[in-house]
Amino acid sequence: MNNTVKYIGEKTDTSTDKFEKELEELLNSHSIENLCDMPDFLLAKMIIGFIKGVGGPIKKTLDWYGVDSVCHPKNMTIDV
């Protein structure tokens, strides 16, 4: 059964489509949807939405601090 739901104005992002489907299957295989009484495909969509939603602000924050990631400064100089 294909539970793909697209909402009005929702953009298709093929880079996460495969991951979303695998996440849906993983949630279903562990019956995680029963913990919150939400269908696995909607739960997977919500998790993907969260990841996309926080990605930009996290990157902007790291940029503001001058780092590429939490562990890797952009302009690291080592004094010898």
C-alpha distance (Angstrom), angle and dihedral (degrees) to the residues before:
residue distance angle dihedral
M1 . . .
N2 3.80 . .
N3 3.80 110.5 .
T4 3.79 95.9 177.7
V5 3.77 107.3 148.3
K6 3.79 121.7 -171.8
Y7 3.76 119.0 -170.3
I8 3.80 127.0 -148.4
G9 3.79 108.7 -80.0
E10 3.80 93.4 10.2
K11 3.78 112.4 140.8
T12 3.78 120.3 -136.0
D13 3.79 111.7 -121.2
T14 3.78 109.8 -173.2
S15 3.81 91.4 -174.0
T16 3.80 90.1 71.8
D17 3.81 99.9 29.3
K18 3.81 93.9 88.8
F19 3.81 92.3 45.0
E20 3.80 90.9 48.6
K21 3.81 91.2 52.6
E22 3.81 91.9 47.7
L23 3.81 90.4 47.3
E24 3.81 90.0 50.5
E25 3.81 90.0 52.1
L26 3.81 91.9 46.5
L27 3.81 92.3 50.2
N28 3.79 89.7 48.2
S29 3.81 94.7 47.4
H30 3.81 89.9 56.4
S31 3.83 93.9 38.8
I32 3.81 89.9 -124.4
E33 3.79 90.2 150.5
N34 3.81 87.8 70.9
L35 3.81 91.0 64.6
C36 3.80 92.3 65.7
D37 3.82 101.1 20.7
M38 3.80 91.5 -120.0
P39 3.82 126.3 128.2
D40 3.81 112.0 -102.6
F41 3.82 93.6 -120.6
L42 3.83 91.6 54.8
L43 3.80 91.6 45.4
A44 3.83 90.2 51.2
K45 3.82 90.1 48.9
M46 3.82 90.5 50.1
I47 3.83 92.1 50.5
I48 3.82 91.7 48.6
G49 3.81 89.1 48.7
F50 3.80 90.3 52.1
I51 3.80 92.5 50.1
K52 3.81 91.3 49.1
G53 3.79 91.2 44.5
V54 3.80 97.1 53.4
G55 3.81 97.2 37.0
G56 3.80 96.5 79.4
P57 3.82 97.1 46.2
I58 3.82 91.4 45.8
K59 3.81 90.8 51.8
K60 3.82 91.1 47.9
T61 3.80 90.7 50.2
L62 3.81 92.2 49.8
D63 3.80 89.2 47.3
W64 3.81 90.3 51.5
Y65 3.81 89.3 53.0
G66 3.81 89.3 47.8
V67 3.79 97.4 -117.1
D68 3.80 133.8 121.9
S69 3.78 90.4 -145.7
V70 3.77 136.2 -10.2
C71 3.82 91.5 -84.8
H72 3.82 101.3 36.0
P73 3.82 122.1 65.2
K74 3.82 115.0 -153.9
N75 3.80 97.9 -135.4
M76 3.75 102.9 30.0
T77 3.79 114.6 167.3
I78 3.75 122.3 -168.7
D79 3.80 118.1 -149.9
V80 3.78 112.0 -144.1
